[in-house]
C-alpha cells in the first residue's frame, strides 16, 4: 500500500516536472517570437519615419530654391511683382476689406437639387451634429456654406489670444486630441467613444488637421462648426501643416480644388488667412501647456503671447530679403555658399542654395545652446541698405514693402528686422522679427530627444531637438507641471518622455498603413492626471492577428523602401562600382549596406533589412547589377519607358508636382502662358540665360501637347520625361542641368 502510494507520487512529481519544462520551453519560444515581431515592427517603423522625414527635407529644399529665386530677382514691372506675390501666396497680408470681398457667399446660389447639409447662423449644436452625420454619409457641403462658415470662423479667431486658457472648473474634463491629417474616421470615432463637445466636455485639437488624408475639408468644417457653437469649450491650436506652402506638397490644396472646382481658389485664399489666425498654444489650469511641436531653449511664452500671429503666413519662409544685393549685381553675382551644402536636383551644380530659413544652423559660429540663423554672407548695416532702397526708385520700394523690411545687426550679433519707417502703410502692423518667427517655428516643428541640450532639427529641416533639461527649465520658469504635444506618429498613439514631463499624443490611427499604429487622445480632470484612451478606427485591423498586422505593414514599408532605392539606382550603381575596384561585378554585403546608406541617407539598419531586400547572395557577396535589375522589374510599368527615365520620375515626382502647384499660382489646375513666362524668367535670371518672350512662348506651346492653351500636370510630367530622355540618349553636356552658358536660344522638350 505504501509502496503504491510512493510510486504514484513519483509519477506525479515527474509529470509536474515535465509540465514545468514544457511551460518554460513554450514561454521561451513565445518570448523569442514576440521579440522577433517587435524587431520587425521597429524596423518597419524606422522605414516609414525615415521616408516621411526625407520628404519634409525635400519640401524645405524646394521651397528654399524658389525663395532664393524670388529674393534674387528684381521685377521689371508691377505685373511681374504681382506674379511673385501670388506664387508665394501671399507676400502681403490681406486686409479686412479684401476678406469681406472674398467671403461674398451670399451671391452663390444653392440649387434645389442639392441634398447635402444646410447651415444657418448663428450655429446651433444640432447644426454641428448634422454636419458630422452628413460627412459620415459621404455628403459634401456646398461652397456657399463653406465660405459662410470660414467667414464666421475668421471673425471668431481674430478675437482670440495667441495662447488660449482652459479651466477644468467649468467642465468635467478636457480632452486633448493630436494630429488627424484628414482622417475623418478617427474624428468620428473620437466623438463616438468620448462624446460630442458640450459645456461639460471641452476639447483641444492640437494642430495638423489637414494634408495626407482625403477628408481634410470635412475635418475643418466639423472643427470650425463646433468651435463656433462652443467657443469657450472647444479650442484649436495651429500645427505645422496649417500652412499654405506645406499644403502644396501634401495634398490639401489639391483636395480643395478637386472638391470645389468653381470656388476652390476663393476657399483656399480665405483658409490661408484662417490658418494664420489659429492660436499657437493652450494652457489648462495654468499648469499644462499644449502646443503642436515642442519647445527650445529660447522659447519665451511671454513673447509668444504678444506677437502678431497672423503675420506668420508660413513657417517655411519669413518675409524678408536677408541676402539683399545691390540692384546691379543681383542677376550676375554668384551667391555665397556653405561648404558641403547639398544641391537640389533641379539646381545647376555650379550653384548652391543660401542658408535654409528653417535650418537654424549656418556657416557662422554657433551660439550658446544651439546654432544661430545667421546667413553665410554678413548683412550690410541699416543705413547702407536704406540708401540702396532709396536709390532703386519707387518700384523697388513698393516691392520691398510687400516682401519685407531689411536686416540690421544687434550688438550681440542677432538679426533684427528693420522696417521702412516713412514708407510703410499706416494700416500695417510691424512685420514679425527674426526672433518672433523663430519662436513660432520652434513650437510648431520641434521634437523631444533623450539627450540633454538643444540642437537644430536637421532631420525635419526645421525647429529643434530639445532635451530633458530644456523641458525642466521651461516648466520651472512658468510653474508648469508637464507639456502635451503632437507632431510625431507613435506606434501606440502616445508616448511619455523626459520623466513623464512631455506627453506626445497622435490621433490619426493607421497613419502609414492599416495596422501601422493606434490613435489616442488624453483626458484631463481637475487633478490634471492624464488618462489616455487608445483606439483603432479601422475595423479591419481587429480581424487580423498581431503577426498578420505586422506582416501587412512590413510589406507596405518595404514596398516604399524599394521605390526609394529604385529612384536612386544610377547613384547606387556608381557607389557600388567604387567598392568594386577589380570590376568583378560583386561586392560584399557590408559594402552593399555602406553604399546604400551613403546614397539614400535614411539612417536605417541595412544589415538587418538585407534578407528582405536582397533575395540571393553567394559567399557573403552580391552581384549588384542583377540586384538593381531585379529592383527595376518590380517598378516598371506596362508603358515602354526605359528604367533610367522611370527612375528619374520616381525620384522627382513629388517635387515636380509641388513645382507645378507653385507655378500654378491661381490654383486653376493649369499653368497659363503668363505663369509659365514669369516663372521661366526666374530660372533664366538665376542661370544667366538671356531668352526672349517669343522663345518662352514657343517652349510653352511645345509642352502643351493637346494644344488647348494651357499646361496640365500630365503634360508637365511628360515634358520632364522627354527632356530626361534626350539627356540620357545624348551627351551629358546637352542636358539642361549641366548648362551654365550665356546666350540666347530656344529648345523644346525632347530636343538636345
C-alpha positions in Angstrom: 0.0 0.0 0.0 2.7 2.4 1.0 4.8 1.3 -2.0 2.0 2.0 -4.4 1.4 5.5 -3.0 5.1 6.3 -3.2 5.1 5.3 -6.9 2.1 7.5 -7.7 3.8 10.4 -6.0 6.9 9.8 -8.0 4.9 9.8 -11.3 3.0 12.9 -10.2 6.2 14.8 -9.5 7.7 13.6 -12.8 4.6 14.8 -14.7 4.8 18.1 -12.9 8.4 18.5 -13.7 7.7 17.7 -17.4 4.9 20.2 -17.3 7.2 22.9 -15.9 9.8 22.2 -18.5 7.2 22.3 -21.3 5.9 25.6 -19.9 9.4 27.0 -19.7 10.1 26.0 -23.3 6.8 27.4 -24.5 7.5 30.7 -22.7 11.0 30.9 -24.0 9.7 30.2 -27.6 7.0 32.8 -27.2 9.4 35.4 -25.9 11.7 34.9 -28.9 8.7 35.0 -31.2 7.4 38.2 -29.7 10.9 39.7 -29.7 11.3 38.9 -33.4 7.9 40.5 -34.2 8.9 43.6 -32.2 12.1 43.8 -34.1 10.3 43.6 -37.4 7.8 46.2 -36.2 10.6 48.5 -35.1 12.4 48.3 -38.4 9.1 48.9 -40.3 8.5 52.0 -38.2 12.1 53.3 -38.9 11.5 52.9 -42.6 8.2 54.8 -42.6 9.5 57.6 -40.5 12.8 58.0 -42.4 11.0 58.2 -45.7 8.4 60.7 -44.3 11.2 63.0 -42.9 13.1 62.8 -46.1 10.1 64.1 -47.9 9.9 67.0 -45.4 13.6 67.8 -46.2 12.8 67.8 -49.9 9.9 70.2 -49.3 12.2 72.6 -47.4 14.9 72.4 -50.1 12.4 73.0 -52.8 10.9 76.0 -51.0 14.4 77.3 -50.3 15.2 77.2 -54.0 12.1 79.1 -55.1 12.6 81.6 -52.2 16.1 82.1 -53.4 15.0 82.8 -56.9 12.4 85.3 -55.8 14.8 87.0 -53.4 17.4 87.5 -56.2 15.1 88.5 -59.0 14.2 92.2 -59.5 10.8 92.6 -61.1 10.7 94.9 -64.1 7.0 95.7 -63.8 4.1 95.7 -61.4 2.8 92.7 -63.3 5.9 90.6 -62.5 5.8 91.8 -58.9 2.2 90.7 -58.6 3.0 87.3 -60.0 5.7 86.8 -57.4 3.2 87.8 -54.7 0.8 85.2 -55.9 3.4 82.5 -56.3 4.1 82.5 -52.6 0.5 83.3 -51.6 0.8 86.0 -50.2 3.7 88.3 -49.8 1.4 90.8 -48.4 -1.2 90.5 -45.7 -4.9 90.5 -46.8 -6.9 93.3 -45.3 -10.3 93.0 -43.7 -12.0 94.6 -46.7 -10.4 92.1 -49.0 -11.5 89.2 -46.8 -15.1 90.6 -46.8 -15.0 90.6 -50.6 -13.6 87.0 -50.7 -16.3 85.9 -48.3 -19.1 87.1 -50.6 -21.0 83.9 -50.1 -24.5 85.5 -50.5 -24.1 85.7 -54.2 -23.7 82.0 -54.5 -26.9 80.2 -55.1 -27.7 76.7 -53.6 -29.6 74.7 -56.3 -32.8 72.9 -55.4 -31.1 69.6 -56.4 -28.6 70.0 -53.5 -29.2 67.2 -51.0 -26.3 67.9 -48.6 -26.3 69.6 -45.2 -27.7 73.1 -44.8 -26.2 75.7 -42.3 -27.7 78.8 -40.8 -26.0 81.3 -38.5 -25.6 81.6 -35.6 -24.9 77.9 -35.5 -26.7 75.6 -33.0 -25.5 72.3 -31.6 -27.8 70.4 -33.9 -26.2 72.0 -37.0 -22.7 70.8 -36.0 -24.1 67.3 -35.2 -25.9 67.1 -38.5 -22.7 68.1 -40.2 -20.8 65.1 -38.7 -23.6 62.8 -39.8 -23.7 64.2 -43.3 -19.9 63.7 -43.7 -20.2 60.2 -42.3 -22.6 59.5 -45.2 -20.1 60.9 -47.7 -22.1 64.1 -48.4 -20.4 67.3 -49.4 -21.1 70.7 -48.0 -22.0 73.3 -50.6 -19.4 76.0 -51.4 -21.8 78.8 -50.1 -21.9 77.2 -46.7 -18.2 76.6 -46.7 -17.4 80.2 -47.3 -20.0 81.3 -44.8 -18.5 79.1 -42.2 -15.0 80.2 -42.9 -16.1 83.9 -42.7 -17.7 83.3 -39.3 -14.6 81.3 -38.2 -12.3 84.1 -39.1 -14.3 86.6 -37.2 -14.1 84.4 -34.1 -10.4 83.6 -34.4 -9.4 87.2 -34.7 -10.8 87.8 -31.2 -8.8 85.0 -29.6 -5.4 85.4 -27.8 -2.3 83.6 -29.0 -2.4 81.3 -26.0 -5.9 80.1 -25.0 -6.8 79.4 -21.4 -8.9 76.4 -20.4 -10.1 75.6 -16.9 -11.4 72.2 -15.6 -13.5 74.2 -13.1 -16.1 74.8 -15.8 -16.2 71.3 -17.4 -15.9 67.8 -16.1 -12.8 67.1 -18.2 -10.7 68.4 -21.0 -10.0 66.1 -23.9 -6.8 66.7 -25.9 -6.5 65.2 -29.4 -3.4 65.2 -31.7 -2.8 65.1 -35.4 -5.8 64.0 -37.6 -4.3 64.6 -41.0 -7.5 64.4 -43.0 -8.7 61.1 -41.5 -12.4 61.8 -40.8 -12.9 58.2 -39.4 -10.7 59.0 -36.5 -12.5 62.2 -35.6 -15.9 60.5 -35.8 -14.6 57.6 -33.7 -13.3 60.0 -31.0 -16.8 61.7 -30.8 -18.5 58.3 -30.7 -16.3 56.9 -28.0 -15.7 60.1 -25.9 -18.9 62.0 -26.6 -19.7 65.1 -28.7 -18.4 68.5 -27.5 -20.6 70.1 -24.9 -20.3 72.6 -22.0 -19.3 69.7 -19.7 -16.9 68.1 -22.3 -14.3 70.5 -23.5 -11.9 69.7 -26.4 -8.5 70.9 -27.5 -7.3 69.8 -31.0 -3.6 70.2 -31.3 -3.0 71.1 -34.9 -2.3 69.2 -38.2 -5.9 68.8 -39.1 -5.2 68.7 -42.9 -2.9 67.0 -45.5 -2.2 63.4 -46.3 -5.7 62.1 -45.7 -8.6 62.5 -48.1 -11.1 64.3 -45.8 -9.2 67.4 -44.7 -12.0 69.8 -45.8 -14.6 67.9 -43.8 -12.5 67.8 -40.7 -12.0 71.5 -40.8 -15.7 72.2 -41.3 -16.6 70.0 -38.3 -13.9 71.5 -36.1 -14.8 75.1 -37.0 -18.6 74.4 -36.6 -18.1 73.1 -33.0 -15.7 75.9 -32.2 -18.5 78.4 -33.1 -21.1 76.5 -31.2 -19.0 76.2 -28.1 -16.4 79.0 -28.2 -15.4 78.6 -24.5 -15.2 74.8 -24.5 -13.8 74.0 -28.0 -10.2 75.1 -28.9 -7.9 74.7 -31.8 -4.1 75.1 -32.0 -2.1 75.7 -35.1 0.1 72.9 -36.4 3.0 73.0 -38.9 0.6 71.7 -41.6 -1.8 74.7 -41.2 0.5 76.4 -43.7 -0.4 77.0 -47.4 3.2 76.2 -48.6 3.1 72.8 -46.9 -0.4 72.2 -48.3 1.0 72.5 -51.8 3.0 69.3 -51.4 1.0 67.1 -49.0 -2.4 67.2 -50.7 -4.7 69.7 -49.1 -4.5 72.3 -51.9 -5.3 69.5 -54.4 -8.2 68.2 -52.4 -9.9 71.6 -52.1 -9.6 72.2 -55.9 -10.9 68.8 -56.6 -14.0 69.1 -54.4 -14.7 72.8 -55.2 -13.7 73.4 -58.8 -15.6 76.7 -59.2 -14.9 78.3 -55.8 -11.8 76.4 -54.7 -9.4 79.4 -55.3 -11.5 81.6 -53.1 -11.8 78.9 -50.4 -8.0 78.4 -50.4 -7.4 82.2 -50.1 -9.6 82.5 -47.0 -8.3 79.3 -45.5 -4.8 80.7 -45.7 -5.9 83.7 -43.6 -7.8 81.5 -41.2 -4.7 79.3 -40.6 -2.7 82.4 -39.7 -5.3 83.4 -37.1 -5.3 80.0 -35.3 -3.9 80.2 -31.7 -0.4 78.9 -31.1 -0.9 77.1 -27.8 -3.4 76.3 -25.0 -2.9 76.4 -21.2 -5.0 74.1 -19.0 -5.5 75.4 -15.4 -2.2 77.4 -16.0 -0.4 74.1 -15.3 -0.4 72.1 -18.6 0.9 73.6 -21.8 -0.4 72.2 -25.0 1.4 73.1 -28.3 1.9 71.2 -31.5 5.6 70.6 -31.8 7.6 71.4 -28.8 9.9 74.0 -27.3 13.5 75.1 -27.4 16.0 76.7 -25.0 14.9 80.0 -26.4 11.1 79.6 -26.1 9.5 82.6 -24.5 5.8 82.3 -23.7 5.5 86.0 -22.9 6.8 86.8 -26.4 4.6 84.2 -28.0 1.6 85.7 -26.2 2.1 89.2 -27.6 3.4 88.8 -31.1 1.1 89.3 -34.1 0.5 85.6 -35.0 -1.4 86.3 -38.3 1.8 87.8 -39.7 3.4 84.4 -39.7 1.9 83.4 -43.0 4.2 80.4 -43.5 6.9 79.0 -41.2 8.8 77.9 -44.3 9.6 81.4 -45.2 9.9 84.6 -43.2 9.1 87.6 -45.3 12.5 89.2 -45.5 15.2 89.6 -48.1 18.0 88.7 -45.8 20.7 88.5 -48.5 19.7 91.7 -50.3 22.2 92.6 -53.0 22.7 95.8 -55.0 20.4 96.1 -58.0 23.4 96.0 -60.4 24.7 92.7 -59.1 21.6 90.7 -58.3 21.4 88.9 -61.6 25.1 88.3 -62.1 26.8 87.6 -58.8 27.3 84.0 -57.8 25.8 83.6 -54.3 28.0 82.6 -51.4 27.5 79.0 -50.3 28.1 76.8 -47.2 30.6 74.1 -47.7 29.1 70.7 -48.2 25.5 72.0 -48.6 23.6 69.6 -50.9 22.4 71.0 -54.1 18.8 70.0 -55.2 18.4 68.0 -58.4 16.8 71.0 -60.2 19.7 73.4 -59.4 22.8 73.6 -61.7 25.8 72.0 -60.0 27.8 75.2 -60.1 25.3 77.0 -57.9 24.4 76.5 -54.3 21.5 77.5 -52.1 21.6 80.1 -49.3 21.1 79.0 -45.7 17.7 77.3 -45.1 15.2 79.6 -43.5 14.2 76.7 -41.3 17.5 75.2 -40.5 18.8 77.0 -37.5 22.4 76.2 -38.2 24.5 78.1 -40.7 28.1 78.8 -41.7 28.5 81.2 -38.8 29.9 80.3 -35.4 27.3 78.6 -33.2 25.7 80.4 -30.3 25.3 79.0 -26.9 22.7 76.4 -26.7 22.1 75.9 -30.4 23.0 77.1 -33.8 22.1 80.6 -34.9 20.3 81.6 -38.0 23.0 83.9 -39.4 23.3 83.7 -43.2 26.6 82.9 -44.9 27.1 86.4 -46.0 27.1 89.1 -43.4 24.3 91.7 -43.7 25.0 95.2 -44.5 24.2 98.0 -42.0 20.8 99.6 -41.9 21.9 102.9 -43.4 23.6 101.4 -46.4 20.6 99.2 -47.1 18.3 102.2 -46.8 20.5 104.2 -49.2 20.2 101.3 -51.7 16.5 101.2 -51.4 16.1 104.9 -51.9 18.3 104.7 -55.0 16.4 101.9 -56.6 13.2 104.1 -57.1 9.6 103.9 -56.2 9.1 100.5 -57.9 11.8 98.8 -55.8 10.5 100.5 -52.7 7.0 99.2 -53.3 8.3 95.7 -53.8 10.3 95.8 -50.6 7.4 97.0 -48.6 5.4 94.0 -49.8 8.1 91.4 -49.4 9.6 92.6 -46.1 11.8 95.0 -44.3 15.6 94.9 -44.2 18.1 93.5 -41.8 20.3 95.4 -39.4 22.5 93.9 -36.7 22.4 94.0 -33.0 25.4 94.3 -30.7 25.1 90.6 -29.8 25.1 89.5 -33.5 21.4 88.6 -33.6 19.4 89.6 -36.6 16.9 92.5 -36.4 14.2 93.3 -38.9 14.3 97.0 -39.8 11.0 98.1 -41.4 10.8 101.2 -43.6 9.6 104.0 -41.4 8.1 106.7 -43.6 7.0 104.4 -46.4 5.2 101.7 -44.5 1.5 101.6 -44.7 -0.2 103.1 -41.7 -2.7 100.2 -41.5 0.0 97.5 -41.5 1.4 96.4 -38.1 5.1 95.7 -37.9 6.2 92.5 -39.6 7.5 89.7 -37.4 11.1 90.0 -36.3 13.5 87.1 -36.8 13.2 86.2 -33.2 9.4 86.1 -33.3 9.4 84.0 -36.4 11.9 81.5 -34.8 9.7 81.3 -31.7 6.7 80.1 -33.8 8.9 77.8 -35.9 10.2 76.1 -32.8 6.8 75.4 -31.2 5.4 74.1 -34.5 8.3 71.9 -35.7 10.4 70.8 -32.7 10.8 67.2 -31.3 12.0 65.9 -28.0 15.2 63.9 -27.6 16.6 61.8 -24.8 19.9 63.6 -24.7 20.5 66.9 -22.8 20.6 70.2 -24.6 19.0 71.7 -27.7 20.2 71.4 -31.3 18.9 72.1 -34.7 16.4 69.5 -36.1 18.2 68.6 -39.3 16.0 65.5 -39.8 12.9 67.6 -40.4 14.7 70.7 -41.6 13.0 73.0 -39.1 12.7 73.6 -35.4 15.0 71.8 -32.9 15.5 68.8 -30.8 15.1 69.6 -27.1 16.3 67.5 -24.2 15.0 66.9 -20.7 16.9 69.8 -19.2 15.2 72.2 -21.7 11.8 70.8 -20.7 12.6 71.2 -17.0 13.9 74.7 -17.4 10.7 75.8 -19.2 8.4 74.1 -16.6 10.2 75.7 -13.7 10.2 79.1 -15.4 6.5 79.2 -15.9 5.4 77.0 -13.0 4.0 74.2 -15.2 3.5 70.5 -14.5 4.0 69.0 -17.9 3.7 69.5 -21.7 1.4 67.9 -24.2 2.5 67.9 -27.8 1.7 66.1 -31.0 3.6 66.3 -34.4 5.0 62.7 -34.2 3.3 59.4 -35.1 3.7 56.9 -32.3 3.0 53.1 -32.6 0.7 53.2 -29.5 -0.8 56.6 -30.3 1.0 58.2 -27.4 4.4 58.3 -25.6 5.8 59.8 -22.4 9.4 61.1 -22.3 11.5 63.4 -20.2 10.5 61.7 -16.9 6.8 61.8 -17.9 7.1 65.6 -18.3 6.4 65.5 -22.0 3.4 63.6 -23.5 3.1 63.1 -27.2 -0.5 62.5 -28.5 -1.2 61.3 -32.0 -4.8 60.8 -33.0 -4.6 59.5 -36.6 -4.7 55.7 -36.4 -3.3 53.6 -39.3 -1.3 56.6 -40.3 1.3 54.8 -42.5 -0.7 51.7 -43.3 -3.7 49.8 -42.0 -2.5 48.3 -38.7 0.6 50.5 -38.5 -0.3 52.4 -35.3 -3.1 53.1 -32.9 -4.6 56.5 -32.4 -5.0 58.1 -28.9 -6.4 61.0 -27.0 -5.9 62.1 -23.4 -8.4 63.3 -20.9 -7.6 65.7 -18.1 -9.7 66.1 -15.0 -9.4 68.7 -12.1 -6.4 66.7 -10.8 -4.7 67.0 -14.2 -3.8 63.4 -14.2 -3.6 62.2 -17.8 -6.0 59.4 -18.7 -5.1 58.0 -22.1 -7.6 56.3 -24.5 -6.3 54.2 -27.4 -8.2 53.0 -30.4 -8.2 51.7 -34.0 -10.7 53.5 -36.2 -10.4 50.8 -39.0 -12.5 47.7 -38.1 -10.5 45.5 -40.4 -7.5 45.6 -38.0 -9.5 43.9 -35.3 -9.8 40.8 -37.6 -6.1 40.4 -38.0 -3.6 38.7 -35.7 -0.6 40.5 -34.4 1.6 38.7 -36.9 -0.7 39.4 -39.8 -0.8 43.1 -38.9 3.0 43.4 -38.7 3.4 41.4 -42.0 1.0 43.6 -43.8 2.6 46.8 -42.6 6.1 45.5 -43.1 5.3 44.7 -46.8 4.0 48.2 -47.3 7.1 49.7 -45.8 9.4 47.5 -47.8 7.5 48.4 -51.0 8.0 52.1 -50.3 11.7 51.5 -49.5 12.2 49.6 -52.8 10.7 52.5 -54.6 13.1 54.8 -52.8 16.0 52.6 -53.7 14.9 52.3 -57.4 14.7 56.1 -57.6 18.4 56.2 -56.8 19.5 53.3 -59.0 22.0 55.3 -61.0 23.7 56.7 -57.9 23.7 53.3 -56.3 25.4 51.8 -59.3 28.1 54.4 -59.2 28.7 53.9 -55.5 28.8 50.1 -55.9 31.5 50.4 -58.6 33.6 52.4 -56.1 33.6 49.3 -53.8 34.3 47.0 -56.8 37.8 48.1 -57.6 38.6 44.9 -59.5 35.4 45.2 -61.6 34.2 41.8 -60.8 30.6 42.7 -60.6 30.4 41.6 -57.0 30.6 43.5 -53.7 30.4 42.3 -50.1 27.2 42.6 -48.2 28.8 45.0 -45.7 29.9 47.2 -48.7 26.4 47.0 -50.0 25.0 48.3 -46.8 27.5 51.1 -46.6 26.9 52.1 -50.2 23.1 52.2 -49.9 23.3 54.4 -46.8 25.8 56.8 -48.4 23.3 57.3 -51.3 19.8 57.4 -49.7 20.9 58.6 -46.2 17.9 57.3 -44.4 19.8 56.0 -41.3 18.3 52.6 -41.5 19.7 49.3 -40.2 20.6 47.9 -43.6 22.2 44.7 -42.4 19.1 43.8 -40.6 17.0 44.7 -43.6 19.2 42.8 -46.0 17.2 39.5 -46.0 14.1 41.4 -47.1 15.9 43.4 -49.8 18.5 41.0 -51.1 16.9 37.8 -52.2 20.0 35.8 -53.1 23.8 36.1 -52.4 26.8 33.9 -52.7 29.7 33.6 -50.2 28.5 36.8 -48.5 28.8 38.7 -51.8 26.2 40.4 -54.0 26.1 40.7 -57.8 24.9 44.3 -57.7 23.9 44.8 -61.3 21.5 41.8 -61.1 20.1 43.2 -57.8 19.5 46.6 -59.5 17.8 44.9 -62.4 15.5 42.9 -60.0 14.7 46.2 -58.3 13.7 47.7 -61.6 11.4 44.8 -62.5 9.2 45.5 -59.5 8.7 49.1 -60.6 8.5 49.1 -64.4 5.0 49.9 -65.7 3.4 48.5 -68.8 4.4 51.5 -70.7 7.5 51.4 -72.9 9.6 53.6 -70.6 13.2 52.7 -70.0 14.3 52.1 -66.5 16.5 55.2 -66.1 13.7 57.5 -67.1 11.2 55.8 -64.8 13.8 56.1 -62.0 14.1 59.8 -62.5 10.3 60.2 -62.5 10.1 58.2 -59.2 12.8 60.3 -57.6 11.3 63.7 -58.7 7.6 63.2 -59.0 6.7 64.8 -55.6 9.0 67.7 -56.3 7.6 68.1 -59.9 4.0 68.1 -58.6 4.9 70.7 -56.0 6.7 72.9 -58.6 3.6 72.6 -60.8 1.4 73.9 -58.0 3.8 76.7 -57.1 3.8 77.9 -60.8 0.0 77.4 -60.9 -0.3 80.4 -58.6 -4.1 80.8 -59.2 -4.7 77.1 -58.3 -6.6 76.6 -61.6 -5.1 73.2 -62.2 -3.4 74.5 -65.3 -0.2 76.6 -66.0 -1.2 79.5 -68.2 1.2 81.1 -70.7 1.7 84.1 -68.4 2.5 81.9 -65.4 5.0 79.9 -67.5 6.6 83.0 -68.9 7.1 84.7 -65.5 8.5 81.5 -63.9 10.9 81.0 -66.7 12.2 84.5 -66.2 13.1 83.5 -62.6 15.1 80.5 -63.9 16.8 82.4 -66.7 17.8 85.1 -64.3 19.3 82.7 -61.9 21.1 80.7 -64.7 22.3 83.8 -66.5 20.5 82.8 -69.7 19.0 85.5 -72.0 15.8 84.3 -73.6 13.2 86.3 -75.4 9.4 86.2 -74.8 8.9 84.6 -78.2 11.2 81.7 -77.3 9.4 81.2 -74.0 6.1 81.1 -75.8 7.5 78.5 -78.3 8.7 76.5 -75.3 5.3 76.6 -73.6 3.5 75.6 -76.9 5.8 72.7 -77.3 4.8 71.4 -73.8 1.1 72.0 -74.5 0.7 68.7 -76.3 -3.0 68.8 -76.8 -2.9 72.5 -77.9 -5.6 73.8 -75.6 -3.6 76.8 -74.5 -2.8 75.5 -71.0 -0.3 73.1 -69.5 -1.8 70.4 -67.2 0.1 68.2 -64.7 0.3 65.3 -67.1 1.8 67.5 -69.9 4.2 68.9 -67.4 5.5 65.5 -66.3 5.6 64.2 -69.9 7.8 67.2 -70.9 10.1 66.4 -68.0 10.3 62.8 -69.1 11.2 63.8 -72.7 13.9 66.1 -71.5 15.4 63.4 -69.4 15.2 61.0 -72.3 17.1 63.4 -74.6 19.8 63.9 -71.8 20.3 60.1 -71.4 20.4 59.5 -75.2 22.7 62.4 -76.0 25.9 63.7 -74.4 25.8 64.9 -70.8 26.7 68.4 -71.9 23.4 68.6 -73.7 21.4 68.2 -70.5 19.8 71.5 -69.2 21.1 70.8 -65.7 24.7 70.8 -67.0 24.2 74.0 -68.9 25.8 77.1 -67.5 26.5 79.3 -70.5 25.1 82.6 -71.5 23.3 83.0 -74.8 20.0 83.2 -76.5 18.1 80.4 -77.9 15.1 78.2 -77.8 15.0 74.5 -77.1 11.9 72.3 -77.0 11.5 69.2 -74.7 13.0 66.2 -76.4 15.4 68.3 -78.4 19.1 68.1 -77.2 
